[in-house]
Each structure stands twice: as C-alpha cells, then as structure tokens.
Amino acid sequence: MEPPEGNTWFYIKNHQQQGPVGLFELEKLFEQGILPAETFIWSKEMNCWQMAKSLNILPDSVFMSKKLEQPEENLASVWQELEKDTYPNGRPFVRYLARFFDLSLFSLVLMTFVSIFSPKFILESSGIFIFMLSLILYVLVEASILSIFGNTLGKSILNARLRTTNGETLNFLTALKRSIFVTAAGMGFGVPFINFICFYYSYCDLKKNGKSTWDQQIGTVVLYGQVGLARILFVSLFPITLLIAGIMI
C-alpha cells in the first residue's frame, strides 16, 4: 500500500502520539533509525493509524537490513503489544473522563458565582436543569479555553492534546464548532436517556474508527500519551465528589 500524499504526519514514540512532521522529516526519522518500522503513523488522508511498515514509506532494502540484524519476531504479538500501549483505536474513557472533569469544574465555578448573586435560583432549579444549563454554557467556555490555552485542564491532566490535522491549536470558530458537535452528537445536550444513547454510539464510533465523527468532519485529532493511575483516579473522583456533595446539600 502506498502512503498518502499528505504533508502532515503524526507518529507514536515512547508511548506518546507526536507530530506533526512533514513526509520528508518522517522518512528521515525512519532512515536514521530513530523510529522502528513497526511505528504507528497517521495522516488526515488515512482512515486509521497503521504501521509504517505496511505503507512502504521506507525502501524494502532498509527493512531487509534490519531483519538481518535482528532475530525474527512474532509480528502478531508485537502488534498486540503496540496496540495495547499506543491506543491506535482511541481512548474513549480518557476523553469522557476529561470532559466530565472539565464540566464538573465549570459547574462548580458557575454555581458558586450564581449562588452569590441569586441563591434562590439554585434552590428552585432541578439538578438536571442545572446540568443542562452548564453543558450549554460550557460550549462557549470550552471554545474560548481551547483557542487561548490550546487545551483544557482535564485533557492536560490525562495527557491528551487536541489539535487540527495540520498540528495547530484550534482557533475559536473551529473549537466552537467542535464543542457544539460534541455536545449535540456526543452528549445529546444532556437530555436524560438520549445522552446515554449518544454516549454509546460515540463510544462505538471511536473504537471502530480510531477517531470520532466530529473530529473527522471538522479536521481535528486527539493525541494521547501515557497517564498514571493517580491522575485517572483524581479526574474520576472529582465529579463523583461534587455529585455526592450536591445531594447532601
């Protein structure tokens, strides 16, 4: 299979999804032995992450010389290990945890602000209404955060980055379009039952294609890195703690 003629490539090294680099620079990384032939790579013209070896980016002679230097490996087991450690099919739970952490943090700030100026509104509003209101307002807030800082706090904690397929940070309009798409198609605007259906289909879509429908259509990509258990627990427990505190109050 011939590699696509894209000029922007992402690759995985040391369990981190990195890039973008041009095709010439990518070839040099392989030629100099910095990246092995089994490295997962991706460009916006590809449907999913694939091993560089399967795309014939390097001449066959380069791969042959490496085979002579090393004993024959079980490529099936190598693939399984790489697939397990480098997340070529996306990481739905990392994305969901990051979003719910960011939403919970925003809701806490919003409710604190509103309770100071209008405590009656908090007392008379249902939890579902407050969640939906926070979800809609967060669309604008998230777009602003992404365009200014390049990432949200939740994604940063979980070592995930959101970029365009050209490797740039999102501008406000692109970030706003993506936030609306995620809120509508990925979360069903927070409407009970509908949101669970949206969660399920977006999860299946991400696991099957390696990227969500909105990322594919808008031209964005989420890059993942390794993340420790302590960070996962912190991001997971924060929304739960706020929920319990809200019920008790």
C-alpha positions, 0 to 999 in steps of 0.5 A: 500500500502506498502512503498518502500524499499528505504533508502532515504526519503524526507518529507514536514514540515512547508511548506518546502520539507526536507530530506533526512532521512533514513526509520528508522529516518522517522518512528521515526519522525512519532512515536514521533509525530513530523510529522502528518500522513497526511505528504507528503513523497517521495522516488526515488522508488515512482512515486509521493509524497503521504501521509504517511498515505496511505503507512502504514509506521506507525502501524494502532494502532498509527493512531487509537490513534490519531483519538481518540484524535482528532475530525474527519476531512474532509480528502478531504479538508485537502488534498486540503489544503496540496496540495495547500501549499506543491506543491506535483505536482511541481512548474513549474513557480518557476523553469522557473522563476529561470532559466530565472533569472539565464540566464538573469544574465549570459547574462548580465555578458557575454555581458558586458565582450564581449562588452569590448573586441569586441563591434562590435560583439554585434552590428552585432549579432541578439538578438536571436543569442545572446540568443542562444549563452548564453543558450549554454554557460550557460550549462557549467556555470550552471554545474560548479555553481551547483557542487561548490555552490550546487545551483544557485542564482535564485533557492536560491532566490525562495527557491528551492534546487536541489539535487540527490535522495540520498540528495547530491549536484550534482557533475559536470558530473551529473549537466552537464548532467542535464543542457544539458537535460534541455536545449535540452528537456526543452528549445529546445536550444532556437530555436524560436517556438520549445522552446515554444513547449518544454516549454509546454510539460515540463510544462505538464510533471511536473504537471502530474508527480510531477517531470520532465523527466530529473530529473527522468532519471538522479536521481535528485529532486527539493525541494521547500519551501515557497517564498514571493511575493517580491522575485517572483516579483524581479526574474520576473522583472529582465529579463523583465528589461534587455529585455526592456533595450536591445531594447532601446539600 
